[in-house]
Amino acid sequence: MAPPADSPAQSIALGNTWYIVQIALAIYLTLGLLLNCMTKVSKAASLMGRKSAQARIKKWGKKEFVRRMQEWGKLGGRPKGSGKKQKRGER
């Protein structure tokens, strides 16, 4: 609730200021909650990706995991054999 004012003009000015403060606070809280929510979503996705990678490493082995991920373009580097020279006459 807005604080009491001495004159009607002050009352209007304080009322408008009070609503502006309330709107600003609502926007600030909303953005804060959205950013907090996005942080949690990002952390959850990161954890899920890490768990998925661990499961694949366990299933395929480290070398096969790296080979497949490179082949699919998910890891840096090129898969072995991708940069071989072409035989003469082939393109």
N, CA, C and O atoms as a CHARMM CRD file, in Angstrom:
* protein
*
  364
    1    1 MET  N      0.83800  -1.17300   0.00000 PROA 1      0.00000
    2    1 MET  CA     0.00000   0.00000   0.00000 PROA 1      0.00000
    3    1 MET  C      0.88500   1.23900   0.00000 PROA 1      0.00000
    4    1 MET  O      1.94900   1.23300   0.61900 PROA 1      0.00000
    5    2 ALA  N      0.46500   2.30300  -0.68400 PROA 2      0.00000
    6    2 ALA  CA     1.24600   3.53100  -0.79000 PROA 2      0.00000
    7    2 ALA  C      1.24300   4.28400   0.53800 PROA 2      0.00000
    8    2 ALA  O      0.25100   4.24100   1.26500 PROA 2      0.00000
    9    3 PRO  N      2.33900   4.97200   0.86500 PROA 3      0.00000
   10    3 PRO  CA     2.38900   5.74700   2.10600 PROA 3      0.00000
   11    3 PRO  C      1.46600   6.95800   2.02500 PROA 3      0.00000
   12    3 PRO  O      1.19200   7.43600   0.92400 PROA 3      0.00000
   13    4 PRO  N      0.97400   7.47400   3.16700 PROA 4      0.00000
   14    4 PRO  CA     0.05800   8.63000   3.14800 PROA 4      0.00000
   15    4 PRO  C      0.77100   9.89000   2.65300 PROA 4      0.00000
   16    4 PRO  O      1.97700  10.04700   2.84300 PROA 4      0.00000
   17    5 ALA  N      0.00600  10.78900   2.01100 PROA 5      0.00000
   18    5 ALA  CA     0.55500  12.02700   1.46800 PROA 5      0.00000
   19    5 ALA  C     -0.21000  13.22100   2.03900 PROA 5      0.00000
   20    5 ALA  O     -1.34000  13.08000   2.50600 PROA 5      0.00000
   21    6 ASP  N      0.43100  14.41800   1.99300 PROA 6      0.00000
   22    6 ASP  CA    -0.18600  15.63000   2.54700 PROA 6      0.00000
   23    6 ASP  C     -1.19200  16.25800   1.58900 PROA 6      0.00000
   24    6 ASP  O     -2.25000  16.71000   2.02600 PROA 6      0.00000
   25    7 SER  N     -0.89000  16.29700   0.30300 PROA 7      0.00000
   26    7 SER  CA    -1.78900  16.94900  -0.65700 PROA 7      0.00000
   27    7 SER  C     -2.20100  15.94800  -1.73600 PROA 7      0.00000
   28    7 SER  O     -1.56400  14.90600  -1.88800 PROA 7      0.00000
   29    8 PRO  N     -3.27200  16.26100  -2.49300 PROA 8      0.00000
   30    8 PRO  CA    -3.69500  15.36100  -3.57300 PROA 8      0.00000
   31    8 PRO  C     -2.62200  15.18100  -4.64700 PROA 8      0.00000
   32    8 PRO  O     -2.47900  14.08800  -5.19500 PROA 8      0.00000
   33    9 ALA  N     -1.86300  16.24600  -4.95700 PROA 9      0.00000
   34    9 ALA  CA    -0.80100  16.14000  -5.96900 PROA 9      0.00000
   35    9 ALA  C      0.27800  15.17900  -5.49900 PROA 9      0.00000
   36    9 ALA  O      0.77200  14.35400  -6.26700 PROA 9      0.00000
   37   10 GLN  N      0.63700  15.29700  -4.22200 PROA 10     0.00000
   38   10 GLN  CA     1.63400  14.37300  -3.67100 PROA 10     0.00000
   39   10 GLN  C      1.08800  12.95000  -3.67000 PROA 10     0.00000
   40   10 GLN  O      1.81900  11.99200  -3.92100 PROA 10     0.00000
   41   11 SER  N     -0.17600  12.82800  -3.39200 PROA 11     0.00000
   42   11 SER  CA    -0.81000  11.51100  -3.36100 PROA 11     0.00000
   43   11 SER  C     -0.72500  10.84400  -4.72900 PROA 11     0.00000
   44   11 SER  O     -0.40500   9.65900  -4.82800 PROA 11     0.00000
   45   12 ILE  N     -1.01300  11.60400  -5.78400 PROA 12     0.00000
   46   12 ILE  CA    -0.95500  11.07000  -7.15100 PROA 12     0.00000
   47   12 ILE  C      0.47900  10.69900  -7.51300 PROA 12     0.00000
   48   12 ILE  O      0.73700   9.63500  -8.07500 PROA 12     0.00000
   49   13 ALA  N      1.42100  11.60900  -7.17500 PROA 13     0.00000
   50   13 ALA  CA     2.83100  11.36200  -7.48800 PROA 13     0.00000
   51   13 ALA  C      3.34000  10.13100  -6.74400 PROA 13     0.00000
   52   13 ALA  O      4.02400   9.28900  -7.32500 PROA 13     0.00000
   53   14 LEU  N      3.00900  10.03000  -5.46800 PROA 14     0.00000
   54   14 LEU  CA     3.45300   8.88200  -4.69100 PROA 14     0.00000
   55   14 LEU  C      2.79100   7.58900  -5.17500 PROA 14     0.00000
   56   14 LEU  O      3.41200   6.52600  -5.19100 PROA 14     0.00000
   57   15 GLY  N      1.51900   7.70200  -5.56900 PROA 15     0.00000
   58   15 GLY  CA     0.81100   6.52300  -6.08900 PROA 15     0.00000
   59   15 GLY  C      1.44900   6.01100  -7.36500 PROA 15     0.00000
   60   15 GLY  O      1.66600   4.81000  -7.52700 PROA 15     0.00000
   61   16 ASN  N      1.75300   6.94800  -8.28400 PROA 16     0.00000
   62   16 ASN  CA     2.39700   6.55500  -9.53600 PROA 16     0.00000
   63   16 ASN  C      3.77500   5.96100  -9.27700 PROA 16     0.00000
   64   16 ASN  O      4.14900   4.95000  -9.87200 PROA 16     0.00000
   65   17 THR  N      4.51800   6.59200  -8.39000 PROA 17     0.00000
   66   17 THR  CA     5.85300   6.08700  -8.06100 PROA 17     0.00000
   67   17 THR  C      5.74000   4.69100  -7.44700 PROA 17     0.00000
   68   17 THR  O      6.52700   3.79700  -7.75600 PROA 17     0.00000
   69   18 TRP  N      4.76000   4.52600  -6.58400 PROA 18     0.00000
   70   18 TRP  CA     4.57300   3.24500  -5.92200 PROA 18     0.00000
   71   18 TRP  C      4.28500   2.14200  -6.93900 PROA 18     0.00000
   72   18 TRP  O      4.81500   1.03700  -6.82600 PROA 18     0.00000
   73   19 TYR  N      3.44200   2.44200  -7.93300 PROA 19     0.00000
   74   19 TYR  CA     3.13200   1.44000  -8.95300 PROA 19     0.00000
   75   19 TYR  C      4.34900   1.14700  -9.82300 PROA 19     0.00000
   76   19 TYR  O      4.56500   0.00100 -10.21900 PROA 19     0.00000
   77   20 ILE  N      5.13700   2.15900 -10.12300 PROA 20     0.00000
   78   20 ILE  CA     6.35400   1.95400 -10.91100 PROA 20     0.00000
   79   20 ILE  C      7.31700   1.04600 -10.15500 PROA 20     0.00000
   80   20 ILE  O      7.92300   0.14400 -10.73400 PROA 20     0.00000
   81   21 VAL  N      7.45000   1.29600  -8.85700 PROA 21     0.00000
   82   21 VAL  CA     8.32300   0.45300  -8.03400 PROA 21     0.00000
   83   21 VAL  C      7.80500  -0.98200  -8.01600 PROA 21     0.00000
   84   21 VAL  O      8.58800  -1.92500  -8.12000 PROA 21     0.00000
   85   22 GLN  N      6.48700  -1.15200  -7.88400 PROA 22     0.00000
   86   22 GLN  CA     5.91300  -2.49500  -7.86500 PROA 22     0.00000
   87   22 GLN  C      6.15200  -3.21800  -9.19500 PROA 22     0.00000
   88   22 GLN  O      6.49100  -4.40100  -9.21200 PROA 22     0.00000
   89   23 ILE  N      5.97200  -2.50200 -10.30100 PROA 23     0.00000
   90   23 ILE  CA     6.18900  -3.10000 -11.62400 PROA 23     0.00000
   91   23 ILE  C      7.66300  -3.47400 -11.79400 PROA 23     0.00000
   92   23 ILE  O      7.98600  -4.56300 -12.27000 PROA 23     0.00000
   93   24 ALA  N      8.55300  -2.55500 -11.39900 PROA 24     0.00000
   94   24 ALA  CA     9.98600  -2.83200 -11.51200 PROA 24     0.00000
   95   24 ALA  C     10.36900  -4.04500 -10.67000 PROA 24     0.00000
   96   24 ALA  O     11.15400  -4.88400 -11.11200 PROA 24     0.00000
   97   25 LEU  N      9.82500  -4.14100  -9.47100 PROA 25     0.00000
   98   25 LEU  CA    10.10800  -5.27700  -8.60200 PROA 25     0.00000
   99   25 LEU  C      9.58200  -6.57500  -9.21200 PROA 25     0.00000
  100   25 LEU  O     10.25300  -7.60600  -9.16100 PROA 25     0.00000
  101   26 ALA  N      8.39400  -6.52100  -9.78100 PROA 26     0.00000
  102   26 ALA  CA     7.81800  -7.71400 -10.41200 PROA 26     0.00000
  103   26 ALA  C      8.67700  -8.17400 -11.58400 PROA 26     0.00000
  104   26 ALA  O      8.91800  -9.37100 -11.74400 PROA 26     0.00000
  105   27 ILE  N      9.14200  -7.23400 -12.40300 PROA 27     0.00000
  106   27 ILE  CA    10.00300  -7.57000 -13.54100 PROA 27     0.00000
  107   27 ILE  C     11.31200  -8.16700 -13.04600 PROA 27     0.00000
  108   27 ILE  O     11.78300  -9.17100 -13.58000 PROA 27     0.00000
  109   28 TYR  N     11.89400  -7.55400 -12.03200 PROA 28     0.00000
  110   28 TYR  CA    13.15700  -8.03500 -11.48300 PROA 28     0.00000
  111   28 TYR  C     13.01500  -9.46300 -10.94600 PROA 28     0.00000
  112   28 TYR  O     13.85500 -10.32100 -11.21800 PROA 28     0.00000
  113   29 LEU  N     11.96300  -9.70500 -10.19200 PROA 29     0.00000
  114   29 LEU  CA    11.74500 -11.03700  -9.63400 PROA 29     0.00000
  115   29 LEU  C     11.47600 -12.06600 -10.73000 PROA 29     0.00000
  116   29 LEU  O     11.96100 -13.19500 -10.66100 PROA 29     0.00000
  117   30 THR  N     10.70300 -11.67400 -11.73800 PROA 30     0.00000
  118   30 THR  CA    10.39200 -12.58500 -12.83400 PROA 30     0.00000
  119   30 THR  C     11.65500 -12.96500 -13.58500 PROA 30     0.00000
  120   30 THR  O     11.88800 -14.14400 -13.85100 PROA 30     0.00000
  121   31 LEU  N     12.46900 -11.97900 -13.92800 PROA 31     0.00000
  122   31 LEU  CA    13.71100 -12.27200 -14.64600 PROA 31     0.00000
  123   31 LEU  C     14.65500 -13.10500 -13.79500 PROA 31     0.00000
  124   31 LEU  O     15.32000 -14.01000 -14.29900 PROA 31     0.00000
  125   32 GLY  N     14.71100 -12.80300 -12.51900 PROA 32     0.00000
  126   32 GLY  CA    15.55600 -13.58600 -11.62000 PROA 32     0.00000
  127   32 GLY  C     15.12700 -15.03800 -11.56600 PROA 32     0.00000
  128   32 GLY  O     15.96600 -15.93900 -11.59100 PROA 32     0.00000
  129   33 LEU  N     13.82600 -15.26900 -11.49200 PROA 33     0.00000
  130   33 LEU  CA    13.32700 -16.63800 -11.45600 PROA 33     0.00000
  131   33 LEU  C     13.55900 -17.35100 -12.77800 PROA 33     0.00000
  132   33 LEU  O     13.88200 -18.53900 -12.79700 PROA 33     0.00000
  133   34 LEU  N     13.39400 -16.62400 -13.89200 PROA 34     0.00000
  134   34 LEU  CA    13.63400 -17.22400 -15.20300 PROA 34     0.00000
  135   34 LEU  C     15.10000 -17.61400 -15.35500 PROA 34     0.00000
  136   34 LEU  O     15.40900 -18.70700 -15.83000 PROA 34     0.00000
  137   35 LEU  N     16.00000 -16.72100 -14.95400 PROA 35     0.00000
  138   35 LEU  CA    17.42000 -17.03300 -15.05800 PROA 35     0.00000
  139   35 LEU  C     17.78300 -18.20100 -14.15900 PROA 35     0.00000
  140   35 LEU  O     18.56900 -19.06500 -14.54700 PROA 35     0.00000
  141   36 ASN  N     17.21600 -18.23400 -12.96200 PROA 36     0.00000
  142   36 ASN  CA    17.46600 -19.33900 -12.04600 PROA 36     0.00000
  143   36 ASN  C     16.94000 -20.64600 -12.64100 PROA 36     0.00000
  144   36 ASN  O     17.59100 -21.68600 -12.54500 PROA 36     0.00000
  145   37 CYS  N     15.77300 -20.58600 -13.24900 PROA 37     0.00000
  146   37 CYS  CA    15.17300 -21.77000 -13.86600 PROA 37     0.00000
  147   37 CYS  C     16.03500 -22.25200 -15.03000 PROA 37     0.00000
  148   37 CYS  O     16.26000 -23.45400 -15.17400 PROA 37     0.00000
  149   38 MET  N     16.51700 -21.33100 -15.86100 PROA 38     0.00000
  150   38 MET  CA    17.35100 -21.70000 -16.99000 PROA 38     0.00000
  151   38 MET  C     18.65900 -22.32000 -16.52000 PROA 38     0.00000
  152   38 MET  O     19.17400 -23.24300 -17.15000 PROA 38     0.00000
  153   39 THR  N     19.19400 -21.81500 -15.41800 PROA 39     0.00000
  154   39 THR  CA    20.41500 -22.38200 -14.86900 PROA 39     0.00000
  155   39 THR  C     20.17800 -23.82500 -14.44900 PROA 39     0.00000
  156   39 THR  O     21.01300 -24.69300 -14.70400 PROA 39     0.00000
  157   40 LYS  N     19.05200 -24.08200 -13.81100 PROA 40     0.00000
  158   40 LYS  CA    18.73300 -25.43800 -13.38600 PROA 40     0.00000
  159   40 LYS  C     18.52400 -26.35900 -14.58400 PROA 40     0.00000
  160   40 LYS  O     18.96700 -27.50800 -14.57200 PROA 40     0.00000
  161   41 VAL  N     17.85600 -25.86300 -15.60800 PROA 41     0.00000
  162   41 VAL  CA    17.63300 -26.65500 -16.82100 PROA 41     0.00000
  163   41 VAL  C     18.97000 -26.96800 -17.48700 PROA 41     0.00000
  164   41 VAL  O     19.20200 -28.09300 -17.92900 PROA 41     0.00000
  165   42 SER  N     19.83700 -25.97600 -17.55500 PROA 42     0.00000
  166   42 SER  CA    21.15500 -26.17400 -18.15700 PROA 42     0.00000
  167   42 SER  C     21.96500 -27.20900 -17.38600 PROA 42     0.00000
  168   42 SER  O     22.61500 -28.06600 -17.98400 PROA 42     0.00000
  169   43 LYS  N     21.92700 -27.12800 -16.06200 PROA 43     0.00000
  170   43 LYS  CA    22.65400 -28.09900 -15.23600 PROA 43     0.00000
  171   43 LYS  C     22.09000 -29.50500 -15.42500 PROA 43     0.00000
  172   43 LYS  O     22.84400 -30.47500 -15.49200 PROA 43     0.00000
  173   44 ALA  N     20.77800 -29.61400 -15.50800 PROA 44     0.00000
  174   44 ALA  CA    20.14100 -30.91800 -15.69900 PROA 44     0.00000
  175   44 ALA  C     20.52400 -31.51400 -17.05100 PROA 44     0.00000
  176   44 ALA  O     20.82700 -32.70400 -17.14100 PROA 44     0.00000
  177   45 ALA  N     20.51200 -30.70000 -18.09700 PROA 45     0.00000
  178   45 ALA  CA    20.88700 -31.17600 -19.43000 PROA 45     0.00000
  179   45 ALA  C     22.35200 -31.59600 -19.45900 PROA 45     0.00000
  180   45 ALA  O     22.70100 -32.60100 -20.07700 PROA 45     0.00000
  181   46 SER  N     23.19900 -30.83200 -18.79400 PROA 46     0.00000
  182   46 SER  CA    24.62300 -31.16700 -18.73200 PROA 46     0.00000
  183   46 SER  C     24.82700 -32.50100 -18.02600 PROA 46     0.00000
  184   46 SER  O     25.59800 -33.34000 -18.49100 PROA 46     0.00000
  185   47 LEU  N     24.14600 -32.69800 -16.91800 PROA 47     0.00000
  186   47 LEU  CA    24.25600 -33.95000 -16.16900 PROA 47     0.00000
  187   47 LEU  C     23.76100 -35.13000 -17.00200 PROA 47     0.00000
  188   47 LEU  O     24.37100 -36.19900 -17.00000 PROA 47     0.00000
  189   48 MET  N     22.65100 -34.92800 -17.71500 PROA 48     0.00000
  190   48 MET  CA    22.09200 -35.99300 -18.53700 PROA 48     0.00000
  191   48 MET  C     23.06700 -36.37000 -19.66700 PROA 48     0.00000
  192   48 MET  O     23.24500 -37.55000 -19.96700 PROA 48     0.00000
  193   49 GLY  N     23.68900 -35.36900 -20.28400 PROA 49     0.00000
  194   49 GLY  CA    24.66800 -35.62700 -21.33400 PROA 49     0.00000
  195   49 GLY  C     25.88700 -36.36300 -20.80700 PROA 49     0.00000
  196   49 GLY  O     26.41300 -37.26300 -21.46200 PROA 49     0.00000
  197   50 ARG  N     26.33300 -35.97200 -19.61200 PROA 50     0.00000
  198   50 ARG  CA    27.48600 -36.63000 -18.99600 PROA 50     0.00000
  199   50 ARG  C     27.18100 -38.09400 -18.68700 PROA 50     0.00000
  200   50 ARG  O     28.00300 -38.97600 -18.93400 PROA 50     0.00000
  201   51 LYS  N     25.98200 -38.33900 -18.14200 PROA 51     0.00000
  202   51 LYS  CA    25.57700 -39.71700 -17.82400 PROA 51     0.00000
  203   51 LYS  C     25.46800 -40.55700 -19.10600 PROA 51     0.00000
  204   51 LYS  O     25.85400 -41.72600 -19.12200 PROA 51     0.00000
  205   52 SER  N     24.94600 -39.95900 -20.16400 PROA 52     0.00000
  206   52 SER  CA    24.81500 -40.65500 -21.44400 PROA 52     0.00000
  207   52 SER  C     26.19200 -41.02900 -21.99100 PROA 52     0.00000
  208   52 SER  O     26.39900 -42.14100 -22.47500 PROA 52     0.00000
  209   53 ALA  N     27.12900 -40.08400 -21.90600 PROA 53     0.00000
  210   53 ALA  CA    28.48600 -40.35400 -22.38500 PROA 53     0.00000
  211   53 ALA  C     29.13900 -41.45900 -21.55500 PROA 53     0.00000
  212   53 ALA  O     29.81600 -42.32600 -22.10800 PROA 53     0.00000
  213   54 GLN  N     28.94600 -41.43900 -20.25600 PROA 54     0.00000
  214   54 GLN  CA    29.51800 -42.48300 -19.39300 PROA 54     0.00000
  215   54 GLN  C     28.94400 -43.85500 -19.74600 PROA 54     0.00000
  216   54 GLN  O     29.67200 -44.84800 -19.76800 PROA 54     0.00000
  217   55 ALA  N     27.64400 -43.91100 -20.02200 PROA 55     0.00000
  218   55 ALA  CA    27.01000 -45.17600 -20.38700 PROA 55     0.00000
  219   55 ALA  C     27.56000 -45.69000 -21.71300 PROA 55     0.00000
  220   55 ALA  O     27.78900 -46.89000 -21.86200 PROA 55     0.00000
  221   56 ARG  N     27.77100 -44.80400 -22.67100 PROA 56     0.00000
  222   56 ARG  CA    28.31700 -45.22000 -23.96800 PROA 56     0.00000
  223   56 ARG  C     29.75800 -45.68900 -23.83800 PROA 56     0.00000
  224   56 ARG  O     30.15400 -46.66600 -24.47400 PROA 56     0.00000
  225   57 ILE  N     30.54400 -45.00100 -23.01900 PROA 57     0.00000
  226   57 ILE  CA    31.93400 -45.41800 -22.80500 PROA 57     0.00000
  227   57 ILE  C     31.95500 -46.81000 -22.17700 PROA 57     0.00000
  228   57 ILE  O     32.76800 -47.65300 -22.55600 PROA 57     0.00000
  229   58 LYS  N     31.07300 -47.04600 -21.23200 PROA 58     0.00000
  230   58 LYS  CA    31.00400 -48.34600 -20.56800 PROA 58     0.00000
  231   58 LYS  C     30.60900 -49.44000 -21.56500 PROA 58     0.00000
  232   58 LYS  O     31.14100 -50.54900 -21.52400 PROA 58     0.00000
  233   59 LYS  N     29.67500 -49.11800 -22.45500 PROA 59     0.00000
  234   59 LYS  CA    29.18100 -50.10500 -23.40800 PROA 59     0.00000
  235   59 LYS  C     30.18000 -50.36500 -24.53700 PROA 59     0.00000
  236   59 LYS  O     30.44500 -51.52000 -24.87300 PROA 59     0.00000
  237   60 TRP  N     30.74200 -49.29200 -25.13000 PROA 60     0.00000
  238   60 TRP  CA    31.59100 -49.42200 -26.30900 PROA 60     0.00000
  239   60 TRP  C     33.07700 -49.50900 -25.98800 PROA 60     0.00000
  240   60 TRP  O     33.84400 -50.06600 -26.77300 PROA 60     0.00000
  241   61 GLY  N     33.49100 -48.97500 -24.86200 PROA 61     0.00000
  242   61 GLY  CA    34.91500 -48.83000 -24.57700 PROA 61     0.00000
  243   61 GLY  C     35.36900 -47.43500 -24.99700 PROA 61     0.00000
  244   61 GLY  O     34.74100 -46.79000 -25.83700 PROA 61     0.00000
  245   62 LYS  N     36.46400 -46.98300 -24.40300 PROA 62     0.00000
  246   62 LYS  CA    36.92400 -45.60500 -24.62300 PROA 62     0.00000
  247   62 LYS  C     37.30200 -45.33900 -26.08300 PROA 62     0.00000
  248   62 LYS  O     36.89300 -44.32500 -26.64800 PROA 62     0.00000
  249   63 LYS  N     38.08000 -46.23800 -26.70000 PROA 63     0.00000
  250   63 LYS  CA    38.53100 -45.99900 -28.08000 PROA 63     0.00000
  251   63 LYS  C     37.36400 -45.97000 -29.06500 PROA 63     0.00000
  252   63 LYS  O     37.29600 -45.10500 -29.93800 PROA 63     0.00000
  253   64 GLU  N     36.44900 -46.92600 -28.91200 PROA 64     0.00000
  254   64 GLU  CA    35.29300 -46.97200 -29.81400 PROA 64     0.00000
  255   64 GLU  C     34.39600 -45.75500 -29.60800 PROA 64     0.00000
  256   64 GLU  O     33.84500 -45.21500 -30.56700 PROA 64     0.00000
  257   65 PHE  N     34.25100 -45.32400 -28.35300 PROA 65     0.00000
  258   65 PHE  CA    33.45800 -44.13400 -28.04200 PROA 65     0.00000
  259   65 PHE  C     34.03900 -42.91400 -28.75900 PROA 65     0.00000
  260   65 PHE  O     33.31500 -42.16800 -29.41900 PROA 65     0.00000
  261   66 VAL  N     35.35200 -42.72200 -28.62300 PROA 66     0.00000
  262   66 VAL  CA    36.00200 -41.56600 -29.26100 PROA 66     0.00000
  263   66 VAL  C     35.86000 -41.66000 -30.77600 PROA 66     0.00000
  264   66 VAL  O     35.57300 -40.66200 -31.43700 PROA 66     0.00000
  265   67 ARG  N     36.06200 -42.86100 -31.33100 PROA 67     0.00000
  266   67 ARG  CA    35.95200 -43.03200 -32.78500 PROA 67     0.00000
  267   67 ARG  C     34.55200 -42.67800 -33.28300 PROA 67     0.00000
  268   67 ARG  O     34.40500 -41.94500 -34.26100 PROA 67     0.00000
  269   68 ARG  N     33.53400 -43.19500 -32.61500 PROA 68     0.00000
  270   68 ARG  CA    32.15400 -42.93300 -33.05200 PROA 68     0.00000
  271   68 ARG  C     31.77600 -41.46100 -32.87600 PROA 68     0.00000
  272   68 ARG  O     31.13600 -40.87200 -33.74700 PROA 68     0.00000
  273   69 MET  N     32.16800 -40.88100 -31.76500 PROA 69     0.00000
  274   69 MET  CA    31.82600 -39.47700 -31.52500 PROA 69     0.00000
  275   69 MET  C     32.50900 -38.56400 -32.54600 PROA 69     0.00000
  276   69 MET  O     31.91500 -37.59300 -33.01400 PROA 69     0.00000
  277   70 GLN  N     33.75500 -38.88100 -32.88600 PROA 70     0.00000
  278   70 GLN  CA    34.43900 -38.09000 -33.91100 PROA 70     0.00000
  279   70 GLN  C     33.76800 -38.27900 -35.26100 PROA 70     0.00000
  280   70 GLN  O     33.59800 -37.32800 -36.02500 PROA 70     0.00000
  281   71 GLU  N     33.39100 -39.51200 -35.54100 PROA 71     0.00000
  282   71 GLU  CA    32.72300 -39.80900 -36.81100 PROA 71     0.00000
  283   71 GLU  C     31.41300 -39.04000 -36.92900 PROA 71     0.00000
  284   71 GLU  O     31.06400 -38.56400 -38.01000 PROA 71     0.00000
  285   72 TRP  N     30.69500 -38.91900 -35.83300 PROA 72     0.00000
  286   72 TRP  CA    29.41700 -38.20600 -35.83400 PROA 72     0.00000
  287   72 TRP  C     29.58100 -36.69700 -35.67300 PROA 72     0.00000
  288   72 TRP  O     28.59700 -35.95800 -35.69300 PROA 72     0.00000
  289   73 GLY  N     30.82800 -36.23900 -35.51100 PROA 73     0.00000
  290   73 GLY  CA    31.07100 -34.80500 -35.38100 PROA 73     0.00000
  291   73 GLY  C     30.77800 -34.25400 -34.00300 PROA 73     0.00000
  292   73 GLY  O     30.55700 -33.05200 -33.85600 PROA 73     0.00000
  293   74 LYS  N     30.77100 -35.11500 -32.97900 PROA 74     0.00000
  294   74 LYS  CA    30.46700 -34.66100 -31.62300 PROA 74     0.00000
  295   74 LYS  C     31.72500 -34.34400 -30.81300 PROA 74     0.00000
  296   74 LYS  O     31.64300 -33.71600 -29.75800 PROA 74     0.00000
  297   75 LEU  N     32.87300 -34.77300 -31.30000 PROA 75     0.00000
  298   75 LEU  CA    34.14000 -34.47800 -30.62800 PROA 75     0.00000
  299   75 LEU  C     35.06300 -33.78500 -31.61800 PROA 75     0.00000
  300   75 LEU  O     34.88900 -33.89300 -32.83200 PROA 75     0.00000
  301   76 GLY  N     36.03000 -33.08300 -31.08900 PROA 76     0.00000
  302   76 GLY  CA    37.00000 -32.42400 -31.95700 PROA 76     0.00000
  303   76 GLY  C     37.89700 -33.44900 -32.61600 PROA 76     0.00000
  304   76 GLY  O     37.98000 -34.59300 -32.17000 PROA 76     0.00000
  305   77 GLY  N     38.55100 -33.04900 -33.65200 PROA 77     0.00000
  306   77 GLY  CA    39.45400 -33.95500 -34.35800 PROA 77     0.00000
  307   77 GLY  C     38.71300 -34.71600 -35.43900 PROA 77     0.00000
  308   77 GLY  O     37.48500 -34.70700 -35.52300 PROA 77     0.00000
  309   78 ARG  N     39.51100 -35.37300 -36.25800 PROA 78     0.00000
  310   78 ARG  CA    38.91600 -36.15500 -37.34200 PROA 78     0.00000
  311   78 ARG  C     39.04600 -37.63100 -37.03100 PROA 78     0.00000
  312   78 ARG  O     39.98600 -38.04000 -36.34900 PROA 78     0.00000
  313   79 PRO  N     38.12100 -38.43300 -37.51800 PROA 79     0.00000
  314   79 PRO  CA    38.28800 -39.87000 -37.32900 PROA 79     0.00000
  315   79 PRO  C     39.47200 -40.36700 -38.14500 PROA 79     0.00000
  316   79 PRO  O     39.79100 -39.79700 -39.18900 PROA 79     0.00000
  317   80 LYS  N     40.12300 -41.42400 -37.67800 PROA 80     0.00000
  318   80 LYS  CA    41.27400 -41.95600 -38.39800 PROA 80     0.00000
  319   80 LYS  C     40.84700 -42.39600 -39.78900 PROA 80     0.00000
  320   80 LYS  O     39.78900 -42.99600 -39.97500 PROA 80     0.00000
  321   81 GLY  N     41.69500 -42.08400 -40.75700 PROA 81     0.00000
  322   81 GLY  CA    41.40900 -42.48500 -42.12100 PROA 81     0.00000
  323   81 GLY  C     40.61300 -41.45900 -42.90400 PROA 81     0.00000
  324   81 GLY  O     40.40000 -41.64400 -44.10200 PROA 81     0.00000
  325   82 SER  N     40.16700 -40.38800 -42.27400 PROA 82     0.00000
  326   82 SER  CA    39.36100 -39.41800 -43.00300 PROA 82     0.00000
  327   82 SER  C     40.23000 -38.51100 -43.87300 PROA 82     0.00000
  328   82 SER  O     39.74100 -37.90500 -44.82600 PROA 82     0.00000
  329   83 GLY  N     41.50800 -38.42200 -43.54600 PROA 83     0.00000
  330   83 GLY  CA    42.37600 -37.52100 -44.30000 PROA 83     0.00000
  331   83 GLY  C     43.34400 -38.26300 -45.20300 PROA 83     0.00000
  332   83 GLY  O     44.37400 -37.71500 -45.59300 PROA 83     0.00000
  333   84 LYS  N     43.01600 -39.53200 -45.54700 PROA 84     0.00000
  334   84 LYS  CA    43.90800 -40.32000 -46.40500 PROA 84     0.00000
  335   84 LYS  C     44.01200 -39.68800 -47.78300 PROA 84     0.00000
  336   84 LYS  O     43.07600 -39.07600 -48.29500 PROA 84     0.00000
  337   85 LYS  N     45.18400 -39.86500 -48.35200 PROA 85     0.00000
  338   85 LYS  CA    45.36700 -39.37800 -49.72400 PROA 85     0.00000
  339   85 LYS  C     44.58100 -40.26500 -50.68000 PROA 85     0.00000
  340   85 LYS  O     44.48100 -41.47600 -50.48700 PROA 85     0.00000
  341   86 GLN  N     44.03600 -39.65200 -51.69500 PROA 86     0.00000
  342   86 GLN  CA    43.27300 -40.42900 -52.67200 PROA 86     0.00000
  343   86 GLN  C     44.22400 -41.10300 -53.64600 PROA 86     0.00000
  344   86 GLN  O     45.30400 -40.59800 -53.95000 PROA 86     0.00000
  345   87 LYS  N     43.78700 -42.26200 -54.12600 PROA 87     0.00000
  346   87 LYS  CA    44.61000 -42.96700 -55.11500 PROA 87     0.00000
  347   87 LYS  C     44.61100 -42.19000 -56.40200 PROA 87     0.00000
  348   87 LYS  O     43.71000 -41.39700 -56.67600 PROA 87     0.00000
  349   88 ARG  N     45.62500 -42.42700 -57.17700 PROA 88     0.00000
  350   88 ARG  CA    45.75600 -41.71100 -58.44300 PROA 88     0.00000
  351   88 ARG  C     44.58200 -42.03600 -59.35800 PROA 88     0.00000
  352   88 ARG  O     44.22700 -43.20000 -59.54500 PROA 88     0.00000
  353   89 GLY  N     43.99100 -41.00000 -59.91800 PROA 89     0.00000
  354   89 GLY  CA    42.87900 -41.17600 -60.83900 PROA 89     0.00000
  355   89 GLY  C     41.50600 -41.15300 -60.16400 PROA 89     0.00000
  356   89 GLY  O     40.48300 -41.10400 -60.84700 PROA 89     0.00000
  357   90 GLU  N     41.47600 -41.18700 -58.84800 PROA 90     0.00000
  358   90 GLU  CA    40.20500 -41.12500 -58.13500 PROA 90     0.00000
  359   90 GLU  C     39.95400 -39.71300 -57.59600 PROA 90     0.00000
  360   90 GLU  O     40.88800 -38.96500 -57.30400 PROA 90     0.00000
  361   91 ARG  N     38.71900 -39.38500 -57.47800 PROA 91     0.00000
  362   91 ARG  CA    38.38700 -38.07400 -56.89500 PROA 91     0.00000
  363   91 ARG  C     37.26800 -38.19300 -55.95500 PROA 91     0.00000
  364   91 ARG  O     36.84700 -37.19600 -55.36700 PROA 91     0.00000
